[in-house]
Amino acid sequence: MLTRIGYVLVALVLAASARAGVKGYGAFPVTPNTLSVWTNGENGDPVIMVYYHGPPNWSDRHWDFDFHFDHEVGVHEYKSPNLTLSVVVDLHAGRAEVQHKSFSLAQNNTFLVVHTTDAQQRVIPLGHHKLRKTGQNPAAAMLLDSDKSLKKRIQNEAGSI
């Protein structure tokens, strides 16, 4: 029989585990040059946001989606015949991999990948930002609308957005 303190402890453990899990993903073409991809936590808020930038209309292609997770680890890939967009989140370790480059989620949860379609591809960590779940607008668009300095940095790094 659980005591009142036992119920509180169980509730706290369940609440902590609910926040700690990986639940889903999303993607949205922000512009013809930029495709955003994110992974959601248990509460629906994104835990990582990646903006992939390339030449105009580069993301207009057939994509196969692969998303699998085991609560704390989520693997999210978009695959086309000659390109793979890869995001891996390990909440237990506090790490993320973007295009197979590892980062600390405590320091960076937002990234820009420039030259997405060519050999000069580079992942740029953009810091840690408040990521909101998709509402009337996709999560990626809401982040850019709410953080003008982030939008300006992406424009400076990529040459456009």
PyRosetta script that sets phi, psi and omega in degrees:
from pyrosetta import init, pose_from_sequence

init()
pose = pose_from_sequence("MLTRIGYVLVALVLAASARAGVKGYGAFPVTPNTLSVWTNGENGDPVIMVYYHGPPNWSDRHWDFDFHFDHEVGVHEYKSPNLTLSVVVDLHAGRAEVQHKSFSLAQNNTFLVVHTTDAQQRVIPLGHHKLRKTGQNPAAAMLLDSDKSLKKRIQNEAGSI")
pose.set_psi(1, 127.7)
pose.set_omega(1, -179.2)
pose.set_phi(2, -81.4)
pose.set_psi(2, 137.5)
pose.set_omega(2, 174.3)
pose.set_phi(3, -83.3)
pose.set_psi(3, 174.4)
pose.set_omega(3, 178.0)
pose.set_phi(4, -59.3)
pose.set_psi(4, -41.1)
pose.set_omega(4, 177.9)
pose.set_phi(5, -65.3)
pose.set_psi(5, -39.2)
pose.set_omega(5, 177.5)
pose.set_phi(6, -59.5)
pose.set_psi(6, -42.7)
pose.set_omega(6, 177.5)
pose.set_phi(7, -62.3)
pose.set_psi(7, -41.6)
pose.set_omega(7, 178.9)
pose.set_phi(8, -63.5)
pose.set_psi(8, -43.9)
pose.set_omega(8, 179.3)
pose.set_phi(9, -64.0)
pose.set_psi(9, -42.9)
pose.set_omega(9, 177.5)
pose.set_phi(10, -62.4)
pose.set_psi(10, -42.9)
pose.set_omega(10, 178.9)
pose.set_phi(11, -62.2)
pose.set_psi(11, -41.2)
pose.set_omega(11, 178.9)
pose.set_phi(12, -65.9)
pose.set_psi(12, -41.9)
pose.set_omega(12, 178.2)
pose.set_phi(13, -63.7)
pose.set_psi(13, -44.6)
pose.set_omega(13, 178.8)
pose.set_phi(14, -63.9)
pose.set_psi(14, -40.8)
pose.set_omega(14, 178.9)
pose.set_phi(15, -64.8)
pose.set_psi(15, -42.3)
pose.set_omega(15, 179.6)
pose.set_phi(16, -64.8)
pose.set_psi(16, -41.8)
pose.set_omega(16, -179.7)
pose.set_phi(17, -69.7)
pose.set_psi(17, -30.5)
pose.set_omega(17, 178.1)
pose.set_phi(18, -66.0)
pose.set_psi(18, -35.5)
pose.set_omega(18, 179.1)
pose.set_phi(19, -76.9)
pose.set_psi(19, -24.5)
pose.set_omega(19, -170.4)
pose.set_phi(20, -88.0)
pose.set_psi(20, -6.0)
pose.set_omega(20, -173.8)
pose.set_phi(21, -92.8)
pose.set_psi(21, 163.5)
pose.set_omega(21, 174.9)
pose.set_phi(22, -103.6)
pose.set_psi(22, 129.8)
pose.set_omega(22, -171.4)
pose.set_phi(23, -120.1)
pose.set_psi(23, -38.5)
pose.set_omega(23, -173.3)
pose.set_phi(24, -162.6)
pose.set_psi(24, -167.3)
pose.set_omega(24, -177.1)
pose.set_phi(25, -151.8)
pose.set_psi(25, 170.0)
pose.set_omega(25, 176.5)
pose.set_phi(26, -154.1)
pose.set_psi(26, 165.0)
pose.set_omega(26, 176.8)
pose.set_phi(27, -153.1)
pose.set_psi(27, 149.3)
pose.set_omega(27, -178.9)
pose.set_phi(28, -157.1)
pose.set_psi(28, 130.9)
pose.set_omega(28, 175.1)
pose.set_phi(29, -78.3)
pose.set_psi(29, 104.3)
pose.set_omega(29, -177.9)
pose.set_phi(30, -66.5)
pose.set_psi(30, -42.5)
pose.set_omega(30, 176.4)
pose.set_phi(31, -145.6)
pose.set_psi(31, 175.2)
pose.set_omega(31, 174.7)
pose.set_phi(32, -61.2)
pose.set_psi(32, -20.2)
pose.set_omega(32, -179.7)
pose.set_phi(33, -96.5)
pose.set_psi(33, -18.8)
pose.set_omega(33, -169.1)
pose.set_phi(34, -129.3)
pose.set_psi(34, 123.6)
pose.set_omega(34, 175.0)
pose.set_phi(35, -110.7)
pose.set_psi(35, 129.1)
pose.set_omega(35, 177.4)
pose.set_phi(36, -101.3)
pose.set_psi(36, 145.3)
pose.set_omega(36, -180.0)
pose.set_phi(37, -137.8)
pose.set_psi(37, 135.8)
pose.set_omega(37, 178.3)
pose.set_phi(38, -143.7)
pose.set_psi(38, 159.9)
pose.set_omega(38, 176.3)
pose.set_phi(39, -117.9)
pose.set_psi(39, 133.3)
pose.set_omega(39, -177.7)
pose.set_phi(40, -97.0)
pose.set_psi(40, 148.0)
pose.set_omega(40, 171.7)
pose.set_phi(41, -85.9)
pose.set_psi(41, -179.9)
pose.set_omega(41, -178.4)
pose.set_phi(42, -56.5)
pose.set_psi(42, -34.1)
pose.set_omega(42, -177.1)
pose.set_phi(43, -85.1)
pose.set_psi(43, 1.1)
pose.set_omega(43, 178.5)
pose.set_phi(44, 93.6)
pose.set_psi(44, -13.8)
pose.set_omega(44, 176.8)
pose.set_phi(45, -74.8)
pose.set_psi(45, 139.6)
pose.set_omega(45, 175.2)
pose.set_phi(46, -63.1)
pose.set_psi(46, 143.4)
pose.set_omega(46, 174.5)
pose.set_phi(47, -103.3)
pose.set_psi(47, -16.8)
pose.set_omega(47, 177.4)
pose.set_phi(48, -151.6)
pose.set_psi(48, 143.5)
pose.set_omega(48, 179.0)
pose.set_phi(49, -130.6)
pose.set_psi(49, 129.0)
pose.set_omega(49, 178.9)
pose.set_phi(50, -126.9)
pose.set_psi(50, 129.0)
pose.set_omega(50, 174.7)
pose.set_phi(51, -105.6)
pose.set_psi(51, 117.2)
pose.set_omega(51, 178.0)
pose.set_phi(52, -98.8)
pose.set_psi(52, 124.8)
pose.set_omega(52, -177.5)
pose.set_phi(53, -116.5)
pose.set_psi(53, 139.5)
pose.set_omega(53, 178.4)
pose.set_phi(54, -157.7)
pose.set_psi(54, -167.8)
pose.set_omega(54, 179.4)
pose.set_phi(55, -65.8)
pose.set_psi(55, 162.3)
pose.set_omega(55, -178.4)
pose.set_phi(56, -51.7)
pose.set_psi(56, 134.0)
pose.set_omega(56, 175.7)
pose.set_phi(57, 62.9)
pose.set_psi(57, 19.6)
pose.set_omega(57, -178.6)
pose.set_phi(58, -60.6)
pose.set_psi(58, -29.3)
pose.set_omega(58, -176.2)
pose.set_phi(59, -87.1)
pose.set_psi(59, -0.6)
pose.set_omega(59, 176.3)
pose.set_phi(60, -79.7)
pose.set_psi(60, 80.0)
pose.set_omega(60, -178.7)
pose.set_phi(61, -152.1)
pose.set_psi(61, 168.8)
pose.set_omega(61, 176.5)
pose.set_phi(62, -75.0)
pose.set_psi(62, 127.6)
pose.set_omega(62, 178.6)
pose.set_phi(63, -118.2)
pose.set_psi(63, 139.2)
pose.set_omega(63, 166.6)
pose.set_phi(64, -102.7)
pose.set_psi(64, 135.3)
pose.set_omega(64, -177.3)
pose.set_phi(65, -103.5)
pose.set_psi(65, 137.6)
pose.set_omega(65, 176.1)
pose.set_phi(66, -134.1)
pose.set_psi(66, 113.2)
pose.set_omega(66, 177.1)
pose.set_phi(67, -133.3)
pose.set_psi(67, 124.0)
pose.set_omega(67, 173.1)
pose.set_phi(68, -144.0)
pose.set_psi(68, 152.0)
pose.set_omega(68, -177.6)
pose.set_phi(69, -151.8)
pose.set_psi(69, 157.2)
pose.set_omega(69, 175.7)
pose.set_phi(70, -127.9)
pose.set_psi(70, 48.8)
pose.set_omega(70, 179.8)
pose.set_phi(71, 80.8)
pose.set_psi(71, -62.8)
pose.set_omega(71, -176.4)
pose.set_phi(72, -94.6)
pose.set_psi(72, -19.2)
pose.set_omega(72, -178.4)
pose.set_phi(73, -118.3)
pose.set_psi(73, 127.6)
pose.set_omega(73, 176.5)
pose.set_phi(74, -122.9)
pose.set_psi(74, 131.8)
pose.set_omega(74, 176.5)
pose.set_phi(75, -114.7)
pose.set_psi(75, 125.9)
pose.set_omega(75, -172.6)
pose.set_phi(76, -132.3)
pose.set_psi(76, 112.4)
pose.set_omega(76, -178.8)
pose.set_phi(77, -132.5)
pose.set_psi(77, 140.2)
pose.set_omega(77, 170.2)
pose.set_phi(78, -113.0)
pose.set_psi(78, 126.3)
pose.set_omega(78, -175.5)
pose.set_phi(79, -123.7)
pose.set_psi(79, 134.1)
pose.set_omega(79, 169.2)
pose.set_phi(80, -125.7)
pose.set_psi(80, 171.4)
pose.set_omega(80, -174.9)
pose.set_phi(81, -54.2)
pose.set_psi(81, -32.8)
pose.set_omega(81, -176.7)
pose.set_phi(82, -124.8)
pose.set_psi(82, 17.7)
pose.set_omega(82, -177.8)
pose.set_phi(83, -157.0)
pose.set_psi(83, 137.2)
pose.set_omega(83, 173.7)
pose.set_phi(84, -127.4)
pose.set_psi(84, 128.9)
pose.set_omega(84, 172.9)
pose.set_phi(85, -100.3)
pose.set_psi(85, 122.2)
pose.set_omega(85, -171.7)
pose.set_phi(86, -127.1)
pose.set_psi(86, 128.3)
pose.set_omega(86, 175.3)
pose.set_phi(87, -134.1)
pose.set_psi(87, 126.2)
pose.set_omega(87, 176.9)
pose.set_phi(88, -124.8)
pose.set_psi(88, 131.0)
pose.set_omega(88, 178.6)
pose.set_phi(89, -120.7)
pose.set_psi(89, 127.3)
pose.set_omega(89, 174.8)
pose.set_phi(90, -119.8)
pose.set_psi(90, 95.8)
pose.set_omega(90, -175.7)
pose.set_phi(91, -68.0)
pose.set_psi(91, -33.0)
pose.set_omega(91, 178.9)
pose.set_phi(92, -63.2)
pose.set_psi(92, -43.8)
pose.set_omega(92, 179.7)
pose.set_phi(93, -83.4)
pose.set_psi(93, -13.7)
pose.set_omega(93, -177.9)
pose.set_phi(94, 70.1)
pose.set_psi(94, 32.4)
pose.set_omega(94, -175.7)
pose.set_phi(95, -123.6)
pose.set_psi(95, 155.3)
pose.set_omega(95, 172.9)
pose.set_phi(96, -135.3)
pose.set_psi(96, 146.7)
pose.set_omega(96, 171.8)
pose.set_phi(97, -118.6)
pose.set_psi(97, 127.0)
pose.set_omega(97, 175.2)
pose.set_phi(98, -119.3)
pose.set_psi(98, 119.1)
pose.set_omega(98, -176.9)
pose.set_phi(99, 52.6)
pose.set_psi(99, 38.8)
pose.set_omega(99, 175.3)
pose.set_phi(100, 71.1)
pose.set_psi(100, 18.0)
pose.set_omega(100, 173.2)
pose.set_phi(101, -109.9)
pose.set_psi(101, 130.8)
pose.set_omega(101, -172.0)
pose.set_phi(102, -92.4)
pose.set_psi(102, 142.1)
pose.set_omega(102, -179.2)
pose.set_phi(103, -142.7)
pose.set_psi(103, 156.8)
pose.set_omega(103, 173.4)
pose.set_phi(104, -83.1)
pose.set_psi(104, 126.0)
pose.set_omega(104, 177.5)
pose.set_phi(105, -68.2)
pose.set_psi(105, -25.5)
pose.set_omega(105, 178.1)
pose.set_phi(106, -66.9)
pose.set_psi(106, -30.1)
pose.set_omega(106, -179.6)
pose.set_phi(107, -94.1)
pose.set_psi(107, -35.6)
pose.set_omega(107, -175.3)
pose.set_phi(108, -141.9)
pose.set_psi(108, 126.6)
pose.set_omega(108, 172.0)
pose.set_phi(109, -125.6)
pose.set_psi(109, 4.9)
pose.set_omega(109, -179.0)
pose.set_phi(110, -132.8)
pose.set_psi(110, 134.1)
pose.set_omega(110, -173.5)
pose.set_phi(111, -139.4)
pose.set_psi(111, 155.4)
pose.set_omega(111, 172.7)
pose.set_phi(112, -123.7)
pose.set_psi(112, 130.8)
pose.set_omega(112, 173.2)
pose.set_phi(113, -111.0)
pose.set_psi(113, 116.1)
pose.set_omega(113, 178.1)
pose.set_phi(114, -100.7)
pose.set_psi(114, 159.2)
pose.set_omega(114, -176.8)
pose.set_phi(115, 53.6)
pose.set_psi(115, 44.9)
pose.set_omega(115, -175.7)
pose.set_phi(116, -53.7)
pose.set_psi(116, -35.8)
pose.set_omega(116, -171.4)
pose.set_phi(117, -98.3)
pose.set_psi(117, 2.9)
pose.set_omega(117, -176.9)
pose.set_phi(118, -131.9)
pose.set_psi(118, 179.3)
pose.set_omega(118, -174.1)
pose.set_phi(119, -68.6)
pose.set_psi(119, -14.3)
pose.set_omega(119, -180.0)
pose.set_phi(120, -89.0)
pose.set_psi(120, 13.0)
pose.set_omega(120, -177.8)
pose.set_phi(121, -49.9)
pose.set_psi(121, 134.9)
pose.set_omega(121, -178.5)
pose.set_phi(122, -143.0)
pose.set_psi(122, 136.6)
pose.set_omega(122, 177.3)
pose.set_phi(123, -99.0)
pose.set_psi(123, 126.5)
pose.set_omega(123, -179.2)
pose.set_phi(124, -116.4)
pose.set_psi(124, 114.3)
pose.set_omega(124, 175.7)
pose.set_phi(125, -71.1)
pose.set_psi(125, 136.1)
pose.set_omega(125, -175.6)
pose.set_phi(126, -112.5)
pose.set_psi(126, 11.4)
pose.set_omega(126, 177.7)
pose.set_phi(127, 96.4)
pose.set_psi(127, -172.5)
pose.set_omega(127, -178.3)
pose.set_phi(128, -106.3)
pose.set_psi(128, 123.2)
pose.set_omega(128, -176.1)
pose.set_phi(129, -127.0)
pose.set_psi(129, 157.5)
pose.set_omega(129, 174.0)
pose.set_phi(130, -73.8)
pose.set_psi(130, 112.8)
pose.set_omega(130, -179.4)
pose.set_phi(131, -101.7)
pose.set_psi(131, 125.4)
pose.set_omega(131, -177.7)
pose.set_phi(132, -105.5)
pose.set_psi(132, 147.8)
pose.set_omega(132, 178.2)
pose.set_phi(133, -68.6)
pose.set_psi(133, 152.7)
pose.set_omega(133, 179.4)
pose.set_phi(134, -57.7)
pose.set_psi(134, 132.1)
pose.set_omega(134, 176.2)
pose.set_phi(135, -123.5)
pose.set_psi(135, -119.7)
pose.set_omega(135, 176.5)
pose.set_phi(136, -69.9)
pose.set_psi(136, -25.8)
pose.set_omega(136, 176.4)
pose.set_phi(137, -120.2)
pose.set_psi(137, 154.7)
pose.set_omega(137, 176.6)
pose.set_phi(138, -60.5)
pose.set_psi(138, 149.9)
pose.set_omega(138, -177.4)
pose.set_phi(139, -53.0)
pose.set_psi(139, -40.9)
pose.set_omega(139, -177.8)
pose.set_phi(140, -65.2)
pose.set_psi(140, -41.1)
pose.set_omega(140, 179.0)
pose.set_phi(141, -68.8)
pose.set_psi(141, -39.6)
pose.set_omega(141, 179.0)
pose.set_phi(142, -62.6)
pose.set_psi(142, -39.5)
pose.set_omega(142, 178.8)
pose.set_phi(143, -63.1)
pose.set_psi(143, -46.2)
pose.set_omega(143, -179.9)
pose.set_phi(144, -66.0)
pose.set_psi(144, -36.8)
pose.set_omega(144, 178.5)
pose.set_phi(145, -68.3)
pose.set_psi(145, -33.8)
pose.set_omega(145, -176.5)
pose.set_phi(146, -88.5)
pose.set_psi(146, -18.2)
pose.set_omega(146, -177.0)
pose.set_phi(147, -126.9)
pose.set_psi(147, 86.6)
pose.set_omega(147, -176.6)
pose.set_phi(148, -63.9)
pose.set_psi(148, -32.3)
pose.set_omega(148, 179.7)
pose.set_phi(149, -68.6)
pose.set_psi(149, -35.4)
pose.set_omega(149, 175.8)
pose.set_phi(150, -65.4)
pose.set_psi(150, -45.3)
pose.set_omega(150, 179.2)
pose.set_phi(151, -59.4)
pose.set_psi(151, -42.6)
pose.set_omega(151, 179.3)
pose.set_phi(152, -65.3)
pose.set_psi(152, -41.2)
pose.set_omega(152, 178.9)
pose.set_phi(153, -62.8)
pose.set_psi(153, -42.4)
pose.set_omega(153, 177.7)
pose.set_phi(154, -62.1)
pose.set_psi(154, -43.8)
pose.set_omega(154, 178.3)
pose.set_phi(155, -60.7)
pose.set_psi(155, -41.5)
pose.set_omega(155, 179.4)
pose.set_phi(156, -67.1)
pose.set_psi(156, -42.8)
pose.set_omega(156, -177.8)
pose.set_phi(157, -70.1)
pose.set_psi(157, -39.4)
pose.set_omega(157, -173.1)
pose.set_phi(158, -96.7)
pose.set_psi(158, -16.3)
pose.set_omega(158, -176.5)
pose.set_phi(159, 92.0)
pose.set_psi(159, -16.1)
pose.set_omega(159, 176.0)
pose.set_phi(160, -169.1)
pose.set_psi(160, 179.3)
pose.set_omega(160, 174.9)
pose.set_phi(161, -121.0)
pose.dump_pdb("model.pdb")
